């Protein structure tokens, strides 16, 4: 069960990375188009949210990884 949880944690991190890359791509794409200058704010918001989502994903991954490590160590000592 612990292995499935660890793998699910990795899949979740990859989902955060994928979502972050999509938003970054949209933001950069909008910035590259000269005819949509009125959407510049949306592009920068997209880039900013992309960075926040990536950071949040990494933080959540590390937190769960630490919790799993502590759980495994406690399980070893209880046996």
Phi, psi and omega in degrees: 000324180294324179294319177297320179294319179296317179293322177295323177297319178294318178298321179295319177299317179297326177294318176298317180296316180298315179297318179298318179293323177299312180295321178297318179297317179297314180298313180293322178298316178296320180295332182282340182272118183285336186279353180244052181298333180289351179257011181301319180298317178299321180296315181291325176297318179299317178295317179296316179295325177301315180294319179296317180296319178298314178298317179296319179297317179295317180297314180296321178300313182294321179297313181292324177299318179294318179297319179295319179298316179295321179296318180295319179295319178294323181293324178295320183285336182280345181272000000 
